[in-house]
Amino acid sequence: MNNIEQKFLLLQINDALFPIGTYIHSYGLETYIQHELVTDASSMQEWLTQYMTSAFLHSELLAVKLAYEQTNNHDLAAIDYLEKIFLTAKAPLELRQAAIKLGSRFIKTVQSLPLPSIDDNFYRYISQSRLHAHPIAYGVFCSAADIALPDSCLHYIYAQAASLINTCVKSIPLSQTSGQQILRSCSVQWPQLLDKLHSLSIDDFCLSTPGFDIRAMQHETLYSRLYMS
C-alpha cells in the first residue's frame, strides 16, 4: 500500500461507521451520568480528561503500542502474553466482554477488506485459537499494515474520545456543538498524552484505576441502560 492508501485505511478502521459496535459501549460512563456525576459539558470534559490520562492511557492505548512493537519483533508469544494480561486486568465483566466482542468484529471486518499488503504476522496472530482483545488486534493490524505507530495511536485516541463524547451528547444530553467544543478542548492535550505513552513500558501496563472499575461494575446493575458497558 502507498502512503495515501495507508492513511485512508487508518481513517476507515477508526471511523464511527466502521461496523464493530463501538457505539453500544460507554465503558462505565453511563454510570457516571445516571449517578449525576457527569451532568454538563464542564463535568464531561473533566471526566474525559481523567479517563484518557489514566485508565485509557495505561490500558487500551498502551496495549496498542506494545502489541505494535511486538508485532514488529515477530514475537507472537509476547503478544499472547499481552492479551492475557489485558483481559485478566479488566476486573469489570462488561469491559472484558466489550474488548473481546470488538476484537472479534474488528478482525472479521478487516479480513473482508481487499488488503494485499498486510504482513503475515497479522494472519498468524488471528489464526491462534483464543480470544482477541480489540486494542491488541488493532495494534497488531496497524504494524502489519506498516502504518506508523504515532499515527495509529493518534487516530485511536480520537476514535475513543469522539465515541465517549457522543455518548454524553445523547445521554446527558448535550448539544452537538458542545460535544465538538469538548472534543477540540481535549485534543490539545493529546500531544502530551502521546509523549507520556512513549515513556511507558510493560511495567506500566494496566495500572489499577479502581474508581473507573467500580463505576463499570455498577453499570451491570443500573435500573435502565442504553449501553452494553
Secondary structure, DSSP 4 states (H G I P E B T S, - for coil): --HHHHHHHHHHHHSTTSSS-GGG--TTHHHHHHTTSS-SHHHHHHHHHHHHHTHHIIIIIHHHHHHHHHHHTT-HHHHHHHHHHHHHH--SHHHHHHHHHHHHHHHHHHHTS--TT--HHHHHHHHSSS---HHHHHHHHHHHTT--HHHHHHHHHHHHHHHHHHHHHHHTT--HHHHHHHHHHHHTTHHHHHHHHHH--GGGTT---HHHHHHHHHGGG-SS-SS--
